[in-house]
Amino acid sequence: MQATPTNESSVFDPSSMPVASLKNAHVVWYRRPWVLVTTGILFVVAISVITDLPHPLSRAQDIDSQNASMKLINSDIKPCTFALQQSFTIYREDLAGQLTLNDRAQAPSLLSQDQTACSFASGSTYDLTQNIQVLDTNAGKHIDSMLSVVTLWVTSDAVATMQDIQYLYNHPGNAKKLADLANQERNLDHDRSIARADVQKADAILRTSLTEPALPAIATS
């Protein structure tokens, strides 16, 4: 029996396929690989968005967060507050004639180091200005405002005060620097009061007493 020649260029006719075979060849649209992959991606994105949505914050959580920020702030300003107090001690003991020869030999270096402790060259000051993120709640807005004032107290008020002290140690009795030192002492006291007032505003919102900024009261010269 002679075989019928096959025409490879003939058009494929789906009607010639058995019904069962045609059903097996047809893939339901929602089972196609690209649909499954796209659905998976959309599911992951949806979960991510839901996770990132803000959740209600309890009062206790807000208090804990603001106190944690205050702890970091106080830790960062500690080297500066110590340095400022040391500069005042050297200055007042020098005025009173209480420095020994050894004290006087060390004083210039100590006064210079004190000034650096409050400048942006200090690691703690850099951390204070760059790395503290206050939780942005109604109370947190006042703590963030307080952080700005504390930064001014450290990097401007304290540094300017110690510059005056350093100058007066080498040029005792300079009238211009004495007047400026008195003005800087008032700035220190004024900004300290503002910082404490900001915390008190946060206290009122949270109905608690948060940690106070550890800014020392400076006795005027």
ChimeraX commands (.cxc) that place a marker at each C-alpha (Angstrom):
marker #1 position 0.00,0.00,0.00 radius 0.5
marker #1 position 1.49,3.31,-1.04 radius 0.5
marker #1 position 1.90,5.89,1.73 radius 0.5
marker #1 position 0.20,9.22,1.28 radius 0.5
marker #1 position 2.85,11.92,0.93 radius 0.5
marker #1 position 2.96,14.46,3.75 radius 0.5
marker #1 position 2.68,18.13,2.87 radius 0.5
marker #1 position 4.75,19.97,5.55 radius 0.5
marker #1 position 3.49,23.31,4.36 radius 0.5
marker #1 position -0.17,22.43,4.93 radius 0.5
marker #1 position -2.00,24.57,7.48 radius 0.5
marker #1 position -2.66,23.01,10.87 radius 0.5
marker #1 position -6.35,22.41,11.40 radius 0.5
marker #1 position -7.36,22.24,15.09 radius 0.5
marker #1 position -10.66,20.66,14.06 radius 0.5
marker #1 position -8.73,17.59,13.00 radius 0.5
marker #1 position -7.56,16.99,16.61 radius 0.5
marker #1 position -9.57,14.78,18.93 radius 0.5
marker #1 position -11.60,16.71,21.48 radius 0.5
marker #1 position -9.70,15.28,24.46 radius 0.5
marker #1 position -6.35,16.21,22.92 radius 0.5
marker #1 position -7.51,19.80,22.25 radius 0.5
marker #1 position -8.64,20.24,25.86 radius 0.5
marker #1 position -5.26,19.06,27.14 radius 0.5
marker #1 position -3.44,21.52,24.88 radius 0.5
marker #1 position -5.45,24.52,26.18 radius 0.5
marker #1 position -4.00,26.13,29.37 radius 0.5
marker #1 position -6.40,28.09,31.55 radius 0.5
marker #1 position -5.29,31.81,31.52 radius 0.5
marker #1 position -4.91,32.11,35.28 radius 0.5
marker #1 position -2.55,29.14,35.39 radius 0.5
marker #1 position -0.12,30.65,32.95 radius 0.5
marker #1 position 3.38,31.22,34.50 radius 0.5
marker #1 position 3.38,35.00,33.94 radius 0.5
marker #1 position 0.05,35.33,35.73 radius 0.5
marker #1 position 1.26,33.31,38.70 radius 0.5
marker #1 position 4.51,35.31,38.96 radius 0.5
marker #1 position 2.70,38.66,38.70 radius 0.5
marker #1 position 0.18,37.60,41.36 radius 0.5
marker #1 position 2.99,36.57,43.68 radius 0.5
marker #1 position 4.75,39.91,43.27 radius 0.5
marker #1 position 1.55,41.86,43.91 radius 0.5
marker #1 position 0.92,39.79,47.03 radius 0.5
marker #1 position 4.40,40.55,48.42 radius 0.5
marker #1 position 3.98,44.27,47.66 radius 0.5
marker #1 position 0.58,44.34,49.36 radius 0.5
marker #1 position 1.96,42.69,52.49 radius 0.5
marker #1 position 4.84,45.19,52.55 radius 0.5
marker #1 position 2.49,48.17,52.27 radius 0.5
marker #1 position 0.22,46.88,55.01 radius 0.5
marker #1 position 3.21,46.28,57.27 radius 0.5
marker #1 position 4.51,49.82,56.70 radius 0.5
marker #1 position 1.22,51.53,57.46 radius 0.5
marker #1 position 1.26,53.53,60.71 radius 0.5
marker #1 position -0.16,51.69,63.68 radius 0.5
marker #1 position -1.78,53.31,66.70 radius 0.5
marker #1 position 0.83,54.10,69.36 radius 0.5
marker #1 position -0.03,53.65,73.00 radius 0.5
marker #1 position 0.75,56.36,75.55 radius 0.5
marker #1 position 3.18,54.00,77.30 radius 0.5
marker #1 position 5.04,53.37,74.03 radius 0.5
marker #1 position 5.24,57.09,73.35 radius 0.5
marker #1 position 6.62,57.75,76.84 radius 0.5
marker #1 position 9.22,55.00,76.46 radius 0.5
marker #1 position 10.30,56.32,73.07 radius 0.5
marker #1 position 10.64,59.95,74.22 radius 0.5
marker #1 position 12.56,58.92,77.33 radius 0.5
marker #1 position 14.87,56.81,75.18 radius 0.5
marker #1 position 15.58,59.87,73.03 radius 0.5
marker #1 position 16.25,61.97,76.13 radius 0.5
marker #1 position 18.69,59.36,77.39 radius 0.5
marker #1 position 20.63,59.49,74.12 radius 0.5
marker #1 position 20.61,63.29,74.12 radius 0.5
marker #1 position 21.91,63.50,77.69 radius 0.5
marker #1 position 24.60,60.95,76.93 radius 0.5
marker #1 position 25.78,62.99,73.95 radius 0.5
marker #1 position 25.89,66.33,75.77 radius 0.5
marker #1 position 27.69,64.99,78.85 radius 0.5
marker #1 position 31.24,65.54,77.51 radius 0.5
marker #1 position 30.37,69.14,76.63 radius 0.5
marker #1 position 28.70,69.98,79.94 radius 0.5
marker #1 position 31.69,68.53,81.82 radius 0.5
marker #1 position 34.07,70.56,79.64 radius 0.5
marker #1 position 32.13,73.78,80.18 radius 0.5
marker #1 position 32.08,73.33,83.94 radius 0.5
marker #1 position 35.81,72.59,83.91 radius 0.5
marker #1 position 36.51,75.77,81.94 radius 0.5
marker #1 position 34.54,77.84,84.45 radius 0.5
marker #1 position 36.37,76.16,87.34 radius 0.5
marker #1 position 39.77,76.99,85.83 radius 0.5
marker #1 position 38.70,80.56,85.10 radius 0.5
marker #1 position 37.29,81.26,88.57 radius 0.5
marker #1 position 40.16,79.59,90.40 radius 0.5
marker #1 position 42.57,81.62,88.31 radius 0.5
marker #1 position 40.75,84.83,89.25 radius 0.5
marker #1 position 40.87,83.80,92.91 radius 0.5
marker #1 position 44.59,82.96,92.71 radius 0.5
marker #1 position 43.93,79.33,93.60 radius 0.5
marker #1 position 45.73,77.64,90.70 radius 0.5
marker #1 position 49.03,75.94,91.50 radius 0.5
marker #1 position 52.02,76.17,89.18 radius 0.5
marker #1 position 51.16,72.72,87.88 radius 0.5
marker #1 position 47.54,73.80,87.33 radius 0.5
marker #1 position 48.67,76.83,85.36 radius 0.5
marker #1 position 50.93,74.70,83.21 radius 0.5
marker #1 position 48.03,72.41,82.28 radius 0.5
marker #1 position 45.32,75.06,81.99 radius 0.5
marker #1 position 45.89,76.18,78.34 radius 0.5
marker #1 position 45.73,72.62,77.04 radius 0.5
marker #1 position 42.67,71.81,79.14 radius 0.5
marker #1 position 40.83,74.93,77.99 radius 0.5
marker #1 position 41.53,74.06,74.37 radius 0.5
marker #1 position 40.31,70.47,74.87 radius 0.5
marker #1 position 37.18,71.76,76.61 radius 0.5
marker #1 position 36.27,73.87,73.61 radius 0.5
marker #1 position 36.76,70.92,71.24 radius 0.5
marker #1 position 34.42,68.77,73.36 radius 0.5
marker #1 position 31.50,71.03,72.41 radius 0.5
marker #1 position 32.44,71.57,68.77 radius 0.5
marker #1 position 31.44,69.55,65.72 radius 0.5
marker #1 position 34.87,67.92,65.88 radius 0.5
marker #1 position 33.60,65.96,68.88 radius 0.5
marker #1 position 32.10,62.54,68.18 radius 0.5
marker #1 position 29.38,63.03,70.78 radius 0.5
marker #1 position 28.38,66.40,69.30 radius 0.5
marker #1 position 28.29,64.89,65.82 radius 0.5
marker #1 position 26.07,62.10,67.12 radius 0.5
marker #1 position 23.81,64.64,68.81 radius 0.5
marker #1 position 23.29,66.55,65.57 radius 0.5
marker #1 position 23.16,63.67,63.07 radius 0.5
marker #1 position 22.05,60.40,64.62 radius 0.5
marker #1 position 19.18,61.05,67.02 radius 0.5
marker #1 position 15.74,60.47,65.52 radius 0.5
marker #1 position 12.86,61.56,67.75 radius 0.5
marker #1 position 9.54,59.73,67.29 radius 0.5
marker #1 position 7.24,62.20,65.53 radius 0.5
marker #1 position 4.20,62.23,67.81 radius 0.5
marker #1 position 2.55,65.30,69.31 radius 0.5
marker #1 position 4.84,64.99,72.32 radius 0.5
marker #1 position 7.78,64.11,70.10 radius 0.5
marker #1 position 7.49,67.42,68.25 radius 0.5
marker #1 position 8.34,69.22,71.50 radius 0.5
marker #1 position 11.23,66.85,72.21 radius 0.5
marker #1 position 12.55,67.45,68.70 radius 0.5
marker #1 position 12.29,71.20,69.30 radius 0.5
marker #1 position 14.16,70.72,72.56 radius 0.5
marker #1 position 16.88,68.81,70.68 radius 0.5
marker #1 position 17.39,71.83,68.41 radius 0.5
marker #1 position 17.74,74.13,71.42 radius 0.5
marker #1 position 20.16,71.75,73.15 radius 0.5
marker #1 position 22.24,71.63,69.97 radius 0.5
marker #1 position 22.38,75.45,69.97 radius 0.5
marker #1 position 23.34,75.40,73.67 radius 0.5
marker #1 position 26.24,73.02,72.98 radius 0.5
marker #1 position 27.61,74.16,69.62 radius 0.5
marker #1 position 27.04,77.91,69.97 radius 0.5
marker #1 position 26.48,79.09,73.56 radius 0.5
marker #1 position 29.00,76.77,75.22 radius 0.5
marker #1 position 31.66,77.14,72.53 radius 0.5
marker #1 position 31.43,80.95,72.54 radius 0.5
marker #1 position 31.61,80.98,76.34 radius 0.5
marker #1 position 34.75,78.86,76.38 radius 0.5
marker #1 position 36.36,80.99,73.69 radius 0.5
marker #1 position 35.88,84.01,75.97 radius 0.5
marker #1 position 37.28,82.13,78.96 radius 0.5
marker #1 position 40.30,80.99,76.97 radius 0.5
marker #1 position 40.97,84.56,75.85 radius 0.5
marker #1 position 40.51,86.00,79.34 radius 0.5
marker #1 position 42.88,83.40,80.80 radius 0.5
marker #1 position 45.60,84.81,78.55 radius 0.5
marker #1 position 44.40,88.45,78.69 radius 0.5
marker #1 position 42.89,88.98,82.16 radius 0.5
marker #1 position 40.50,91.89,82.62 radius 0.5
marker #1 position 39.77,92.58,78.94 radius 0.5
marker #1 position 36.59,94.66,79.14 radius 0.5
marker #1 position 35.17,93.60,75.78 radius 0.5
marker #1 position 35.59,89.89,76.50 radius 0.5
marker #1 position 34.25,90.27,80.04 radius 0.5
marker #1 position 31.08,91.84,78.64 radius 0.5
marker #1 position 30.77,89.12,76.01 radius 0.5
marker #1 position 31.29,86.39,78.61 radius 0.5
marker #1 position 28.44,87.81,80.70 radius 0.5
marker #1 position 26.24,87.82,77.58 radius 0.5
marker #1 position 27.11,84.20,76.76 radius 0.5
marker #1 position 26.26,83.16,80.32 radius 0.5
marker #1 position 22.81,84.72,79.83 radius 0.5
marker #1 position 22.45,82.81,76.55 radius 0.5
marker #1 position 23.28,79.55,78.29 radius 0.5
marker #1 position 20.67,80.21,80.95 radius 0.5
marker #1 position 18.05,81.38,78.45 radius 0.5
marker #1 position 18.39,78.40,76.11 radius 0.5
marker #1 position 18.46,76.00,79.05 radius 0.5
marker #1 position 15.09,77.43,80.16 radius 0.5
marker #1 position 13.63,77.02,76.66 radius 0.5
marker #1 position 14.81,73.41,76.47 radius 0.5
marker #1 position 13.25,72.60,79.83 radius 0.5
marker #1 position 9.99,74.30,78.78 radius 0.5
marker #1 position 9.83,72.14,75.64 radius 0.5
marker #1 position 10.08,69.00,77.75 radius 0.5
marker #1 position 7.38,70.28,80.07 radius 0.5
marker #1 position 5.06,70.72,77.07 radius 0.5
marker #1 position 5.69,67.08,76.15 radius 0.5
marker #1 position 5.03,66.15,79.79 radius 0.5
marker #1 position 1.62,67.82,79.62 radius 0.5
marker #1 position 0.65,65.86,76.51 radius 0.5
marker #1 position 1.79,62.51,77.91 radius 0.5
marker #1 position 0.64,63.24,81.48 radius 0.5
marker #1 position 4.00,62.21,82.90 radius 0.5
marker #1 position 7.43,63.58,83.78 radius 0.5
marker #1 position 9.97,62.79,81.08 radius 0.5
marker #1 position 13.71,62.84,81.66 radius 0.5
marker #1 position 14.96,66.43,81.82 radius 0.5
marker #1 position 17.79,67.70,79.58 radius 0.5
marker #1 position 21.01,67.50,81.61 radius 0.5
marker #1 position 22.04,71.10,81.02 radius 0.5
marker #1 position 23.70,72.55,84.11 radius 0.5
marker #1 position 22.70,75.91,85.53 radius 0.5
marker #1 position 25.66,78.23,85.13 radius 0.5
marker #1 position 26.35,80.69,87.94 radius 0.5
marker #1 position 27.13,84.09,86.45 radius 0.5
marker #1 position 30.64,85.45,86.88 radius 0.5
marker link #1:1,2 radius 0.2
marker link #1:2,3 radius 0.2
marker link #1:3,4 radius 0.2
marker link #1:4,5 radius 0.2
marker link #1:5,6 radius 0.2
marker link #1:6,7 radius 0.2
marker link #1:7,8 radius 0.2
marker link #1:8,9 radius 0.2
marker link #1:9,10 radius 0.2
marker link #1:10,11 radius 0.2
marker link #1:11,12 radius 0.2
marker link #1:12,13 radius 0.2
marker link #1:13,14 radius 0.2
marker link #1:14,15 radius 0.2
marker link #1:15,16 radius 0.2
marker link #1:16,17 radius 0.2
marker link #1:17,18 radius 0.2
marker link #1:18,19 radius 0.2
marker link #1:19,20 radius 0.2
marker link #1:20,21 radius 0.2
marker link #1:21,22 radius 0.2
marker link #1:22,23 radius 0.2
marker link #1:23,24 radius 0.2
marker link #1:24,25 radius 0.2
marker link #1:25,26 radius 0.2
marker link #1:26,27 radius 0.2
marker link #1:27,28 radius 0.2
marker link #1:28,29 radius 0.2
marker link #1:29,30 radius 0.2
marker link #1:30,31 radius 0.2
marker link #1:31,32 radius 0.2
marker link #1:32,33 radius 0.2
marker link #1:33,34 radius 0.2
marker link #1:34,35 radius 0.2
marker link #1:35,36 radius 0.2
marker link #1:36,37 radius 0.2
marker link #1:37,38 radius 0.2
marker link #1:38,39 radius 0.2
marker link #1:39,40 radius 0.2
marker link #1:40,41 radius 0.2
marker link #1:41,42 radius 0.2
marker link #1:42,43 radius 0.2
marker link #1:43,44 radius 0.2
marker link #1:44,45 radius 0.2
marker link #1:45,46 radius 0.2
marker link #1:46,47 radius 0.2
marker link #1:47,48 radius 0.2
marker link #1:48,49 radius 0.2
marker link #1:49,50 radius 0.2
marker link #1:50,51 radius 0.2
marker link #1:51,52 radius 0.2
marker link #1:52,53 radius 0.2
marker link #1:53,54 radius 0.2
marker link #1:54,55 radius 0.2
marker link #1:55,56 radius 0.2
marker link #1:56,57 radius 0.2
marker link #1:57,58 radius 0.2
marker link #1:58,59 radius 0.2
marker link #1:59,60 radius 0.2
marker link #1:60,61 radius 0.2
marker link #1:61,62 radius 0.2
marker link #1:62,63 radius 0.2
marker link #1:63,64 radius 0.2
marker link #1:64,65 radius 0.2
marker link #1:65,66 radius 0.2
marker link #1:66,67 radius 0.2
marker link #1:67,68 radius 0.2
marker link #1:68,69 radius 0.2
marker link #1:69,70 radius 0.2
marker link #1:70,71 radius 0.2
marker link #1:71,72 radius 0.2
marker link #1:72,73 radius 0.2
marker link #1:73,74 radius 0.2
marker link #1:74,75 radius 0.2
marker link #1:75,76 radius 0.2
marker link #1:76,77 radius 0.2
marker link #1:77,78 radius 0.2
marker link #1:78,79 radius 0.2
marker link #1:79,80 radius 0.2
marker link #1:80,81 radius 0.2
marker link #1:81,82 radius 0.2
marker link #1:82,83 radius 0.2
marker link #1:83,84 radius 0.2
marker link #1:84,85 radius 0.2
marker link #1:85,86 radius 0.2
marker link #1:86,87 radius 0.2
marker link #1:87,88 radius 0.2
marker link #1:88,89 radius 0.2
marker link #1:89,90 radius 0.2
marker link #1:90,91 radius 0.2
marker link #1:91,92 radius 0.2
marker link #1:92,93 radius 0.2
marker link #1:93,94 radius 0.2
marker link #1:94,95 radius 0.2
marker link #1:95,96 radius 0.2
marker link #1:96,97 radius 0.2
marker link #1:97,98 radius 0.2
marker link #1:98,99 radius 0.2
marker link #1:99,100 radius 0.2
marker link #1:100,101 radius 0.2
marker link #1:101,102 radius 0.2
marker link #1:102,103 radius 0.2
marker link #1:103,104 radius 0.2
marker link #1:104,105 radius 0.2
marker link #1:105,106 radius 0.2
marker link #1:106,107 radius 0.2
marker link #1:107,108 radius 0.2
marker link #1:108,109 radius 0.2
marker link #1:109,110 radius 0.2
marker link #1:110,111 radius 0.2
marker link #1:111,112 radius 0.2
marker link #1:112,113 radius 0.2
marker link #1:113,114 radius 0.2
marker link #1:114,115 radius 0.2
marker link #1:115,116 radius 0.2
marker link #1:116,117 radius 0.2
marker link #1:117,118 radius 0.2
marker link #1:118,119 radius 0.2
marker link #1:119,120 radius 0.2
marker link #1:120,121 radius 0.2
marker link #1:121,122 radius 0.2
marker link #1:122,123 radius 0.2
marker link #1:123,124 radius 0.2
marker link #1:124,125 radius 0.2
marker link #1:125,126 radius 0.2
marker link #1:126,127 radius 0.2
marker link #1:127,128 radius 0.2
marker link #1:128,129 radius 0.2
marker link #1:129,130 radius 0.2
marker link #1:130,131 radius 0.2
marker link #1:131,132 radius 0.2
marker link #1:132,133 radius 0.2
marker link #1:133,134 radius 0.2
marker link #1:134,135 radius 0.2
marker link #1:135,136 radius 0.2
marker link #1:136,137 radius 0.2
marker link #1:137,138 radius 0.2
marker link #1:138,139 radius 0.2
marker link #1:139,140 radius 0.2
marker link #1:140,141 radius 0.2
marker link #1:141,142 radius 0.2
marker link #1:142,143 radius 0.2
marker link #1:143,144 radius 0.2
marker link #1:144,145 radius 0.2
marker link #1:145,146 radius 0.2
marker link #1:146,147 radius 0.2
marker link #1:147,148 radius 0.2
marker link #1:148,149 radius 0.2
marker link #1:149,150 radius 0.2
marker link #1:150,151 radius 0.2
marker link #1:151,152 radius 0.2
marker link #1:152,153 radius 0.2
marker link #1:153,154 radius 0.2
marker link #1:154,155 radius 0.2
marker link #1:155,156 radius 0.2
marker link #1:156,157 radius 0.2
marker link #1:157,158 radius 0.2
marker link #1:158,159 radius 0.2
marker link #1:159,160 radius 0.2
marker link #1:160,161 radius 0.2
marker link #1:161,162 radius 0.2
marker link #1:162,163 radius 0.2
marker link #1:163,164 radius 0.2
marker link #1:164,165 radius 0.2
marker link #1:165,166 radius 0.2
marker link #1:166,167 radius 0.2
marker link #1:167,168 radius 0.2
marker link #1:168,169 radius 0.2
marker link #1:169,170 radius 0.2
marker link #1:170,171 radius 0.2
marker link #1:171,172 radius 0.2
marker link #1:172,173 radius 0.2
marker link #1:173,174 radius 0.2
marker link #1:174,175 radius 0.2
marker link #1:175,176 radius 0.2
marker link #1:176,177 radius 0.2
marker link #1:177,178 radius 0.2
marker link #1:178,179 radius 0.2
marker link #1:179,180 radius 0.2
marker link #1:180,181 radius 0.2
marker link #1:181,182 radius 0.2
marker link #1:182,183 radius 0.2
marker link #1:183,184 radius 0.2
marker link #1:184,185 radius 0.2
marker link #1:185,186 radius 0.2
marker link #1:186,187 radius 0.2
marker link #1:187,188 radius 0.2
marker link #1:188,189 radius 0.2
marker link #1:189,190 radius 0.2
marker link #1:190,191 radius 0.2
marker link #1:191,192 radius 0.2
marker link #1:192,193 radius 0.2
marker link #1:193,194 radius 0.2
marker link #1:194,195 radius 0.2
marker link #1:195,196 radius 0.2
marker link #1:196,197 radius 0.2
marker link #1:197,198 radius 0.2
marker link #1:198,199 radius 0.2
marker link #1:199,200 radius 0.2
marker link #1:200,201 radius 0.2
marker link #1:201,202 radius 0.2
marker link #1:202,203 radius 0.2
marker link #1:203,204 radius 0.2
marker link #1:204,205 radius 0.2
marker link #1:205,206 radius 0.2
marker link #1:206,207 radius 0.2
marker link #1:207,208 radius 0.2
marker link #1:208,209 radius 0.2
marker link #1:209,210 radius 0.2
marker link #1:210,211 radius 0.2
marker link #1:211,212 radius 0.2
marker link #1:212,213 radius 0.2
marker link #1:213,214 radius 0.2
marker link #1:214,215 radius 0.2
marker link #1:215,216 radius 0.2
marker link #1:216,217 radius 0.2
marker link #1:217,218 radius 0.2
marker link #1:218,219 radius 0.2
marker link #1:219,220 radius 0.2
marker link #1:220,221 radius 0.2
view
